[in-house]
Amino acid sequence: MANPAASLPAVVAGLLKKHTSGPDTFPELRLSPPMTQNGENGTFQILNTPLRYDKMRSNAAAASWDGLRGVQRLQYATVSTQLRPYESDAVVMTSRQLAALEGQNPDLAVLDTARQLIVESLRGVIADAIMAEMSAFSSGGTIDTTTTSYNLAGDLSAACDTIQIATGMRPNLLAVDRQAVSNLTALNDNVRAYAGAAVGGGSVIALSLASEATLRSYVGDMGLELVVMDRSYIAASGTAGFQWTGNAFLGYCSGGTTPSALKTLSPDADVVRIDSGEISILEGGPGVALVARSQIDCVVPDSDLGLTFTVTY
C-alpha cells in the first residue's frame, strides 16, 4: 500500500507512538515510575501513612461487641514540583530518504532508525535527571562483583530488612549496571551455584549456565526485580562508555500515589511524545522532521525507601 509524502507526518507519528508508549521502553522508569502530574500550583499528593500495624498508636486491638473501637485516617503529603522541558535534536528526513515509503513495498527502516536516535538521546537525558537524585539516599555499603565468595544475597537481604523495618515497605527492585551483571554471573560462586542447583548439577555445570537470567532468578527469589541499566553513551569528554556505572540502587519503587523511593512526574501518561512536521524547500525539504519531547520532574518522595551501593569491579 502506498504512503504518499503528504500523509507522512501522521504515518510517522503513529509508528513512533507504538514504540514509545509506556514505561517499559525506559528501564529508568522502572526505577523512577511515572506519575501523571496535573495538580494545582505545581503540587502533587502522595500517601505517607505507613500501611502496617502500629502498636504504639494501637490502630488495631481486641474489640467489644457494642461499638466502633477507634478511627485511623489516611494521610497524604503535598509535595511541590517544577516540571522541566526536555527535547532531542530534530532528525530531518528528506523526500529522497522517504521515497522508500512510496509504492507497493514501503521500506520503514528509515522511520525506525529515526525513532531510535531521538528516543535514545532523550532517554539518556531522562536517565541523567533520575541519576542526579541518587545523592538523596543513604549508602547501603558495597557490592563486590569480583570476590568469588561474596555473599550478595546476604547483603541484599539485610538491606531489605533495614528498609522494611524503617518504612513498612520491602524493596521490590535492584538496579545495577551491565558490568556488575557480567562479573556476578561469571565470577560469583553463589550465583553460579544457584544456576547449577536449578538443574540439579554442580559447579562445573553452573560455570557454563550462569547468565543474566540466572541473576534475575537469584534476586527474584528475594522478591526483587532486576533492572539492568546497560545503555552506552558518549560522555561530555567524547569518551564512549556506560552511562550508569559504579553504583547500584535497592528500593521500593511504585507508580501512582503510592509510596515510592523515586517518581517521575509528567503531564503525559507516556512521559515521552514524538512530534513530527513537514519541512519546506527553504529548510532543506521537502521532507519530515521528527523530535522527541518530554516534560518531567524527577523527585524523591521518601528517601528512606531506598539505598545506594558502591559497586567494585
Secondary structure, DSSP 8 states (H G I E B T S, - for coil): ----GGGHHHHHHHHHHHHH-SGGG-THHHHS-EEE---GGGEEEEE-S--S--TTTT-S----SSS--------EEEEE---EEEE---EEEEHHHHGGGSSSS---HHHHHHHHHHHHHHHHHHHHHHHGGGGGSEEEEEEESS-TT--HHHHHHHHHHHHHHHHS----EEEEEHHHHHHHHHH-HHHHHHHHHHTT--HHHHHHH--HHHHHHHHHTTT-EEEEE--EEE-TTS-EEESS-SEEEEE----TTS--S-EEEESSTTSEEEEEEEE-GGGT-SEEEEEEEEEEEEE-S-GGGEEEEEEE-
